[in-house]
Amino acid sequence: MRLKYIVISIIVIVFIFALGAEVHAQCPMCKIAAETNLANGGSEGKGLNKGILYMLSMPYILVSTIGFIWWKNNRKVKEE
């Protein structure tokens, strides 16, 4: 039963990433500044996108770490 949930979760995650559409989530001012910079030969627009992805990933990493620590401690308590 547990394996079934893991397989279903993996399939859902693969579909989410495979079918994901390109998203333009920058504010208008940031977008204009990045486009102007790239048009003039700069590279700050690429760094801006990497920074956005970095800030987006941090909450997920923190929650995953806390969940893993909780799960590991909870498993030790059940074994005792």
One Martini backbone bead per residue (centre of mass of N, CA, C, O) as a GRO file, in nm:
protein
   80
    1MET     BB    1   0.058   0.063  -0.021
    2ARG     BB    2   0.303   0.252   0.003
    3LEU     BB    3   0.411   0.208  -0.286
    4LYS     BB    4   0.169   0.332  -0.429
    5TYR     BB    5   0.214   0.628  -0.325
    6ILE     BB    6   0.496   0.664  -0.443
    7VAL     BB    7   0.430   0.615  -0.740
    8ILE     BB    8   0.216   0.834  -0.767
    9SER     BB    9   0.396   1.071  -0.685
   10ILE     BB   10   0.604   1.042  -0.910
   11ILE     BB   11   0.409   1.074  -1.147
   12VAL     BB   12   0.307   1.357  -1.075
   13ILE     BB   13   0.581   1.501  -1.079
   14VAL     BB   14   0.651   1.439  -1.372
   15PHE     BB   15   0.403   1.582  -1.498
   16ILE     BB   16   0.457   1.862  -1.388
   17PHE     BB   17   0.738   1.897  -1.529
   18ALA     BB   18   0.653   1.816  -1.827
   19LEU     BB   19   0.385   2.030  -1.835
   20GLY     BB   20   0.524   2.285  -1.794
   21ALA     BB   21   0.507   2.618  -1.816
   22GLU     BB   22   0.595   2.915  -1.905
   23VAL     BB   23   0.691   3.170  -1.673
   24HIS     BB   24   0.597   3.521  -1.603
   25ALA     BB   25   0.693   3.652  -1.271
   26GLN     BB   26   0.765   3.936  -1.320
   27CYS     BB   27   0.786   4.242  -1.282
   28PRO     BB   28   0.769   4.502  -1.494
   29MET     BB   29   1.031   4.648  -1.406
   30CYS     BB   30   1.220   4.400  -1.414
   31LYS     BB   31   1.168   4.323  -1.706
   32ILE     BB   32   1.263   4.585  -1.839
   33ALA     BB   33   1.548   4.588  -1.721
   34ALA     BB   34   1.638   4.311  -1.835
   35GLU     BB   35   1.583   4.367  -2.138
   36THR     BB   36   1.765   4.613  -2.166
   37ASN     BB   37   2.027   4.478  -2.076
   38LEU     BB   38   2.029   4.252  -2.295
   39ALA     BB   39   2.017   4.445  -2.544
   40ASN     BB   40   2.307   4.584  -2.437
   41GLY     BB   41   2.486   4.312  -2.343
   42GLY     BB   42   2.401   4.203  -2.087
   43SER     BB   43   2.362   3.969  -1.773
   44GLU     BB   44   2.143   4.031  -1.541
   45GLY     BB   45   1.891   3.866  -1.627
   46LYS     BB   46   2.003   3.586  -1.558
   47GLY     BB   47   2.051   3.645  -1.254
   48LEU     BB   48   1.758   3.709  -1.182
   49ASN     BB   49   1.643   3.427  -1.240
   50LYS     BB   50   1.824   3.273  -1.041
   51GLY     BB   51   1.729   3.428  -0.788
   52ILE     BB   52   1.435   3.343  -0.801
   53LEU     BB   53   1.486   3.036  -0.781
   54TYR     BB   54   1.632   3.046  -0.511
   55MET     BB   55   1.400   3.174  -0.342
   56LEU     BB   56   1.192   2.946  -0.412
   57SER     BB   57   1.358   2.695  -0.284
   58MET     BB   58   1.399   2.750   0.023
   59PRO     BB   59   1.126   2.666   0.156
   60TYR     BB   60   1.140   2.369   0.058
   61ILE     BB   61   1.402   2.292   0.199
   62LEU     BB   62   1.318   2.358   0.489
   63VAL     BB   63   1.068   2.174   0.507
   64SER     BB   64   1.213   1.911   0.432
   65THR     BB   65   1.413   1.910   0.667
   66ILE     BB   66   1.210   1.914   0.898
   67GLY     BB   67   1.056   1.657   0.809
   68PHE     BB   68   1.298   1.463   0.826
   69ILE     BB   69   1.364   1.505   1.124
   70TRP     BB   70   1.088   1.423   1.233
   71TRP     BB   71   1.081   1.138   1.109
   72LYS     BB   72   1.338   1.030   1.244
   73ASN     BB   73   1.246   1.077   1.541
   74ASN     BB   74   0.978   0.916   1.522
   75ARG     BB   75   1.112   0.642   1.451
   76LYS     BB   76   1.277   0.613   1.715
   77VAL     BB   77   1.036   0.609   1.909
   78LYS     BB   78   0.897   0.353   1.788
   79GLU     BB   79   1.141   0.154   1.841
   80GLU     BB   80   1.125   0.198   2.166
   0.00000   0.00000   0.00000
